[in-house]
Amino acid sequence: MLHPENTGLIIIDVQGKLARIVYESEKLVSNLEKLIRGCQILKLPIVWAEQNPAGLGQTIPELEKLLVNQKAIEKFSFNAFENDLFKEAVLQSNRKKWIVCGIETHICVYQTSIGLLTSNFEVEIAADCVSSRLKENKILALNKLQKKGASLTSVEMCLYELLASSKNENFKEILTLIK
């Protein structure tokens, strides 16, 4: 189970033109907006990475405007956990569980998740918040990640899991966000 006191959110490479051409791009962006806003409401730490932004472009405006109080961590390795600044941000959060989202599922999301798993973090992939250019690559990566120890979740599932109760002070705000 996810609990706000031990869970954080990792956003991987939702940038430039690539974010517009991945499988079910519009649905992906909408779900990512909900997930980010929900995690902000619940005050979860968010670690945000961009792969070679000079080459691939910046994070798309819909998400960047939600992350105004943070700066993206520039990376070149597909496994973001190999980047010292990224690794430091993850370690400083004192969180053991990470919800991972972004693109592409079979490259940077996959390799970053494996990096986290091999460093003894628990990983939950928000399956409706990841994508690849080809649906088949997304499915392949999710299957492989599950076999390697990652769990799958969805925006709605993880936010309600983090709430735990309709008596939670944030319930109505999350409910409005989801509907």
C-alpha positions in Angstrom: 0.0 0.0 0.0 1.1 3.5 -0.7 1.2 6.0 2.2 1.9 9.7 1.8 4.7 9.6 4.4 6.8 7.1 2.5 5.8 7.8 -1.2 7.0 10.2 -3.8 6.4 10.8 -7.5 9.0 10.6 -10.3 8.2 12.2 -13.7 10.4 11.1 -16.6 11.0 13.0 -19.9 7.5 14.3 -20.9 9.1 16.6 -23.4 8.8 18.4 -26.7 7.4 16.7 -29.9 7.9 13.2 -28.5 5.2 13.8 -25.9 2.8 14.6 -28.7 3.5 11.5 -30.8 3.4 8.7 -28.1 0.6 6.3 -28.0 -2.6 7.9 -26.7 -0.8 11.2 -26.1 -3.8 13.3 -25.1 -5.0 10.7 -22.6 -1.5 10.5 -21.2 -1.2 14.3 -20.7 -4.6 14.5 -19.0 -3.7 11.6 -16.6 -0.3 13.1 -15.8 -2.0 16.5 -15.0 -4.3 14.7 -12.5 -1.5 12.6 -11.0 0.8 15.6 -10.5 -2.0 17.8 -9.0 -3.1 14.9 -6.8 0.4 14.4 -5.5 0.8 18.1 -4.9 -2.5 18.2 -2.9 -1.1 15.3 -0.8 2.2 17.0 -0.4 4.3 14.2 -1.9 7.8 15.0 -3.0 8.2 15.2 -6.8 11.4 14.5 -8.7 11.3 15.6 -12.3 13.8 14.7 -15.1 14.3 15.8 -18.6 16.4 13.8 -21.1 18.8 16.1 -23.1 16.4 19.1 -23.2 18.5 21.0 -25.7 17.9 18.2 -28.1 14.5 16.9 -27.2 12.9 20.1 -26.0 11.5 21.1 -22.6 8.8 19.5 -20.6 5.4 20.2 -22.2 3.7 23.4 -21.0 0.7 21.6 -19.5 3.0 19.9 -17.0 5.6 22.6 -16.7 3.0 25.1 -15.4 2.1 22.6 -12.6 5.8 22.3 -11.6 6.6 26.0 -11.3 8.1 25.6 -7.8 10.7 23.0 -9.0 13.4 22.7 -11.6 13.8 19.7 -13.9 16.9 17.7 -13.5 18.7 17.5 -16.8 20.0 14.0 -17.6 21.6 12.1 -20.5 21.6 8.6 -19.2 18.4 6.7 -19.9 18.5 5.6 -16.2 17.8 8.8 -14.4 19.1 7.2 -11.2 22.6 7.2 -12.6 22.4 11.1 -12.5 24.0 12.4 -9.3 21.5 15.2 -8.9 18.5 12.9 -9.5 19.9 10.3 -7.1 20.5 12.9 -4.5 16.9 14.3 -4.8 15.5 10.8 -4.4 17.7 10.0 -1.4 17.0 13.3 0.3 13.3 12.8 0.2 13.6 9.9 2.6 10.9 8.0 0.7 11.1 4.3 0.0 8.2 4.0 -2.5 8.1 5.8 -5.8 5.2 6.2 -8.3 6.9 6.5 -11.7 5.4 8.1 -14.8 6.5 9.5 -18.1 7.9 8.5 -21.5 9.1 6.4 -23.1 8.0 3.3 -21.1 10.4 0.9 -22.7 13.5 3.2 -22.5 13.8 5.8 -19.7 10.9 4.8 -17.6 12.0 1.2 -17.7 15.7 1.9 -17.0 15.0 4.4 -14.3 12.6 2.0 -12.6 15.2 -0.8 -12.8 17.8 1.6 -11.2 15.4 2.3 -8.4 14.5 -1.4 -7.9 18.2 -2.5 -7.8 18.8 0.2 -5.1 16.1 -1.3 -3.0 13.3 1.2 -3.6 9.7 0.0 -4.2 8.4 1.1 -7.6 4.8 1.5 -8.7 4.3 2.3 -12.4 1.3 4.5 -13.1 0.3 2.5 -16.1 -2.1 5.1 -17.4 0.6 7.7 -17.0 3.3 6.1 -19.2 3.6 5.7 -22.9 5.8 4.9 -25.8 5.5 5.6 -29.5 4.3 2.1 -30.1 1.7 0.5 -27.9 3.6 -2.8 -28.1 6.7 -1.3 -26.5 4.6 0.1 -23.6 3.0 -3.3 -23.0 6.4 -5.1 -23.3 8.0 -2.7 -20.8 5.1 -3.0 -18.3 5.3 -6.8 -18.4 9.0 -6.9 -18.0 8.9 -4.4 -15.1 6.4 -6.5 -13.3 8.6 -9.5 -13.6 11.5 -7.4 -12.2 9.5 -6.5 -9.1 7.6 -3.3 -10.0 3.9 -3.0 -9.3 1.3 -1.4 -11.6 -1.2 1.2 -10.5 -3.3 3.9 -12.1 -4.0 7.6 -11.3 -7.2 6.8 -9.5 -6.0 3.7 -7.7 -2.8 5.3 -6.3 -4.5 8.6 -5.3 -7.3 6.7 -3.4 -4.7 4.4 -1.9 -2.8 7.5 -0.6 -6.0 9.0 0.8 -7.0 5.7 2.5 -10.3 7.2 3.7 -13.1 9.4 2.6 -12.6 11.2 6.0 -9.1 12.4 4.8 -9.0 16.2 4.7 -8.0 16.0 1.0 -10.7 13.6 -0.1 -13.1 16.2 -1.7 -10.3 18.0 -3.6 -9.0 14.6 -4.9 -12.5 13.5 -5.8 -13.1 16.7 -7.8 -9.7 16.2 -9.5 -10.6 12.6 -10.6 -14.1 13.3 -11.8 
